[in-house]
Amino acid sequence: MTSALIGASRPEQVEDCVGALKVLDFREAELAEIEYARESDINLWAASAER
């Protein structure tokens, strides 16, 4: 299970997190990329977290 933790310091961060609810289905390729990153301890979201 995956969830988003909202600890926003700017309103745009809240909007970005809420926007994630617009797409609740993942394609097989997306799921494979997420699983690969999880198994390889890669943070796919590091760049967006730094914004």
Secondary structure, 3 states (H helix, E strand, C coil): CCCCCCCCCCHHHHHHHHHHHHCCCCCHHHHHHHHHHHHCCCCCCHHHHHC
